[in-house]
């Protein structure tokens, strides 16, 4: 493209063409979703197996591996993705802010849980409500923004499981590991793993 | 009729502004690819837009490589909107 003067009509055509080009960029990548999805499912499976085989509740500390590994990997992967794309759209910015809010809410919830635990309560059921209510809502919001149905559907399934879990906790129904942990893995499979693969496949087809 | 802004009424500068109006930020390589321009020419035009206060150019490092990112300013956004309005008036749209 040269630096030359144009007619008014050419100017308008150029603006339209450039707007079109910025809209043609691919849907994004699902790698961060896949990382969180597989990480959560693997850690949950590990906790489940260890609790069944050893009956030692200390294995529950493994849950924190999800937050630590995911919390470190996400900004690294996100920066790498931004560099690869060369552009950050407004929807990228909004979804990034939504997920940052989810991350901060999770940290605050964890601190509250520690506080209540130190006072002798057992608040840890809350730690299942956060990823099964706040995360699906963020995912549905992201799906609406980027017009990706798999995110909306996956988020809706996760939210249903989350609301069910919340009802169980409020009703003092016990979340037994033999049915709840598989349900938790199923929810994360639907929320993160399936949409992640769908988004990656779409991105691959668009390139 | 209002005169068209000479800073924007130029093919490459207008292309860059049209892209930046639609994204939060874009890097030099992306702008070069989308506008199909040469690095030298694009660099000169980015300087002109930056000197006019229409965009901010941030130079950073990714590892050992430099990375230049551009963002439209509020002044640039206003100028672009006025430019489009003026275009519409010229074209009787």
Contacts between the chains, C-beta under 8 A, distances in Angstrom:
chain1	res1	chain2	res2	distance
A	1	B	11	5.8
A	1	B	12	5.2
A	1	B	15	6.1
A	1	B	35	4.9
A	1	B	36	5.2
A	1	B	37	4.5
A	1	B	41	7.9
A	2	B	11	6.3
A	2	B	12	7.1
A	2	B	41	7.6
A	3	B	10	5.6
A	3	B	11	6.2
A	3	B	12	4.8
A	3	B	13	7.3
A	3	B	41	6.1
A	3	B	44	7.7
A	3	B	45	6.2
A	4	B	10	7.2
A	4	B	11	5.2
A	5	B	9	6.7
A	5	B	10	6.7
A	5	B	11	7.8
A	6	B	9	7.0
A	6	B	10	7.8
A	6	B	11	5.7
A	6	B	14	7.6
A	8	B	4	7.4
A	8	B	87	5.3
A	8	B	90	4.3
A	8	B	91	5.4
A	9	B	91	6.5
A	10	B	11	8.0
A	11	B	4	7.8
A	11	B	9	6.7
A	11	B	14	6.1
A	11	B	87	5.7
A	12	B	87	5.5
A	12	B	91	6.8
A	14	B	11	6.5
A	14	B	14	5.7
A	14	B	15	5.9
A	14	B	18	6.8
A	15	B	14	6.8
A	15	B	18	4.6
A	15	B	84	7.0
A	18	B	15	5.2
A	18	B	18	3.6
A	18	B	19	5.1
A	18	B	22	7.7
A	18	B	34	7.0
A	18	B	35	7.8
A	19	B	18	6.1
A	19	B	21	7.9
A	19	B	22	5.6
A	21	B	19	7.2
A	21	B	34	5.3
A	22	B	19	5.5
A	22	B	22	4.3
A	22	B	23	5.8
A	22	B	34	7.4
A	23	B	22	7.4
A	83	B	27	7.9
A	83	B	62	6.0
A	83	B	67	7.3
A	85	B	30	7.4
A	86	B	26	6.5
A	86	B	27	4.5
A	86	B	29	5.2
A	86	B	30	3.1
A	86	B	33	7.6
A	87	B	23	5.2
A	87	B	25	7.1
A	87	B	26	4.3
A	87	B	27	7.0
A	87	B	30	4.7
A	88	B	23	6.4
A	88	B	24	4.7
A	88	B	25	4.9
A	88	B	26	7.5
A	89	B	22	7.5
A	89	B	23	4.9
A	89	B	24	6.2
A	90	B	23	7.0
A	90	B	24	5.4
A	92	B	24	6.8
A	93	B	24	4.6
